[in-house]
Amino acid sequence: MRYYVLLLLFIFSLLSRFYLLNTVPPLFDAQIQILRLSSAVLNILSIFLLYIYVKKTLNNTKIALLSAWVMATLPWVLEQGRIYSYASNSLFFLLLFLLFWISLNNLLARFILLISFFITLYFSYPNLWIFKTMPVLDHPIIFINNLFNLLSPDNLFFRNFTFWWGGVKEVGVMYILLFPFLIFGLLEIINHRRYKLLYPCLFILFLSVVSPSFPESREFYFITPFLALTVAFGIYKLFLKGIQPLFILIFTALITYEIIQFFHYYYIHYPQDIISNKSNIKDPF
Amino acid sequence: MNKKWFYLLSAIILLASLLRLYDLGKTPLGLEWDEVALGYDAYSILKTGRDQFGSFLPLTFRSIDDYKPPLYEYVTVPSVALFDLNEFSTRLPSAFAGIITVILTALLVYQIVLSIPALRSNARKISLVSSLSLAISPWHLQFSRAAFEVNISVLITVLAVTSFLYGLKNKKLFLLSALFFGLNFFSYHSARVVSPLLMISLFLLFHKSLPIKKYILYFFIIWLTFFAGFIPILMSKDAQIRFSATNIFKPGARSLSDRDLETIFLEKRSQDNLAGFDMAGKIFHNQRLIYTDYESLRNAFSNYLSHFDFNFLFIKADAPLHHAPGFGLLYIVELPLILLGLIYILKKGLNRSSFFILLWIMFVPIPSSITKGAPHAVRTEIILPTFQILSGWGLILLINFLQKESKLFRDAGSALISIAFLINISFYLHQYYVHTNYEASSYWLHSRKEAVEATEKLKNQYDRVLISPRVEVPLDFWLFYTKYSPEKYLNEGGTISGGFADDRNHFDKYEFKYFDYNNLPKDQKILLVGTNNSLPNDFPGLANIIKTIYNRDGTNALLFAENRH
C-alpha cells in the first residue's frame, strides 16, 4: 500500500515541479533553465528524504507518508522547487545530513559529518549570512519580536514575503486548513515528549531571526520539513485515530479546493504579476 | 473566604482604585471625540430626557453617526449629575466598572480553579494573582481611564459569567446572570455577538449541573425580554450603518486606502480572461459569492488570528489611543506565564471550566475579524480577564515549581522574576502616567478644550464663529466644553447629523461648516477656527492668523483666523 502512495506522491511531485517549468514563473535568463531543473530534482528528492527520516525517527510509516504528502503540497516548497533557489537546494543536504546523523552513533563520525555538512552548505548556499557577516541582534525584545513575526499566522498562512524570489503573494507558507493540525501536532509532540524532533527547528529559527535580511530571511525555508512533520503528527492523531470518516471527506474536499486555488493563482496570476514587475526583479530565478 | 485572602483582595482593590482614579480627568489629557459625544449625550439626557438629536430615552444613540449602544450614556447620567459635565464625570463610570471587574475577577477565578483538581489547593492564591494582574493590566487600565463603552461591557460579561457559575448552586444568582447576559446587548457592539456565544457555551458545558427546568425557563424569559428590546435595533437600517461601514466585505468610504474585494475580484477576473481561463475566474473570484467566497473567509481568518499576534499583544498594540506610548496591551513578562498556564491547562487541567476560558478567548475576536481595522484593542477588550487568568495559573505553577527546588535556586528564581516584573510594570506606569500626555497628546485632542475656551473668550468680539469640520467632529467638543444648555440646544434644532463631514450644525454664534477664506463676506466680522493639518488646508498662506494652538508634543493643532473685513 505505502508503495502505491509513494508512487502517487512521486507522480504528483513530478507533475507539479516540471509542468511548464520554463515558463512559470517567466524565465528572464536562459542560463537559469538548467538550474531550475536541478532545483526541481533536489526538491523532489527532499520529499522522499523526509519520508525516510521520519520513518526512521518515529518508526511510523503513516506519519512518514503524511509528512511527505504535506511537504510535497506545501505552497512554499512547491514554489521554491520550481525556481533556482539556494535555500531549496540546501534543504536537500540538510535532510541528508539529519538522516546520517540519526544513523550514526559514533561521536567522531558525527563530528566529521557536521563539518562535512557545513562545507557542503558553504558551496550549496554561498549567500547564507553566516558565511558572510555577523548576526543582527540589537535588543532581546527585537529577537522575540522577529521570532513571533516569522511564526505569525500572517507569515505562515496569508502573506508571502518571497514574491521577488518565486512566491505567490496571496498564499503563505502553508494552507490555512492545516492550521488546526499544526497546533494539534505541536501539542501532541509536547505531550509525547518528542522534543528531539523539533531540535533542528531551534537552530533554523535562530538563524532566521538574527538574519541581516530579516524579515526576508530565506533561511526560514529550512523549517518547512518540520512544519510538514508537525502537521502530519496532528493529522495522524486527529484523523487516523478515531475521527469520523465524514470529517476526513470534508477535509479532503476542502484541502483539494485550496490546492487547486493555489495552482490557479500560481499558473495564471503569478506569471502576469511577475511580468508587470519585471523591472524591479534584481536576481533572475 | 479567609481573612488573609480578604485583606489581600482589599489591598488589590485599593491599588486598582488608585491606578484608575488618580488624575482621571487629566491623564490622558483631553477627551477624544467619542468621549465628548458620550458625555454631552448623558448631560442632555439628564437635563431633558433626550439626546442631542432630540430622541427621548433612546435605545441607540446616534452620537457621531456611529449609533452607539446606550448603556454607557445612561450610567454616565448620575456621574454627570454629581460632578457636573467634565472629563472626570465622563470617565468615572468606566473607571468604576474597571474597579468592580478587578473584584469580580478574583471571585470568578476562585470558582473556576476550585473545579480543577490539579490547581484546587491554590485557588485563593491564583484568584488573587489574576485579580492583581488585571488591576495593573495595561489593556484594562487604558480603557478604564477613558470613556470607552467596551469597559462597561467587560464588567457586564464578567458579571454574567461569574453569576452563572455561582448560580449553578444559587438560583437567584442564576437568574441574575440572565439579566446580565441580556443587558450586554446594550453595552457594546461586539458583546452582542460574544455574549450569546458565551451563554450558549455555558449551558452546553454545564448542562448536567443546571438548576431545575423551572429556573431555566425563568432564565430564558428574562433573557428574551432583553433580546426583544434588541430586535428593533438589529433590524433598523440606521443601526446597521455601523456594520456596513466597518465590515471587510463592503468597505465604506472612511478608509479610502483600502482596496475592496470587488475591485480585487475584477482585477483578477480580467487577468483570467487574458489567460483564457474565464471559468476558473468565475469560481475563484466571484463577487456575487462575496460572503462565502474563500478569499473573503481567508481575510476574516487572517484578521481573527491577528488578534493573537505577538506585536499586537506585547509590543505596540494598534491605534495610539489604545495603548501607552511604546507599550503593548500585556506585559511582556506575562508571555511565558500565559504560555505556561495554557500548556498546563491543556495537559493536566482541562475540564469544562478551564475549557470555557479557552472558548472565551476564541470567541472574542470573531466580531472584530469581519470588520476593518483588525486587530482592534477596543473591540476585543472583552477578552479580559482571560489572559490574566492564564498568567495567574502560570505564575502560581512557577512559584510551586521553585518551592520544590534548593533554597539558592528558589531565591535566585524568585528574585529574577520579581525584578523582571518590577522593571516591566514600572516602565509601563512611567510611560502611561508621564508620556501619554506628551507623546499621544495629538490623539487625545486636548487642543480642542483650549480652542473652545479661547472661542468663548473671543466670540463677543465677532458676529459669527465658523469652525471647520476638518477639526474632526468639532460640534461635540464645543457642546461639551461650553456645557451648552441642552434645552436651548434642542430648541434651536439640536444636532442635524454627527457625520465627520456634515456642515449643517450650529448653535449660539457657532457654525460648523466649511469655509473658503478668500470668499468670506466682508460686511461681517468672523472668527475662523480650522486646521492646516488635513488637505485641503482651511487657510491659505496669507490668511490673517491670530492664534495657534499646539499639541503637547509641539506639533501644530488648530489655527484661529479673522476674515478680511
Interface residues (C-beta under 8 A of the other chain):
Chain A: I141 I144 N145 L147 F148 N149 S152 P153 D154 F157 F158 E170 I176 L187 I190 N191 Y257 E258 Q261 H264 Y265 I268 H269 Q272
Chain B: K268 Q271 D272 L274 A275 F277 A280 F284 Y294 E295 R298 F301 S302 L305 S306 F308 D309 F310 N311 I315 I332 L335 I343 L346 K347
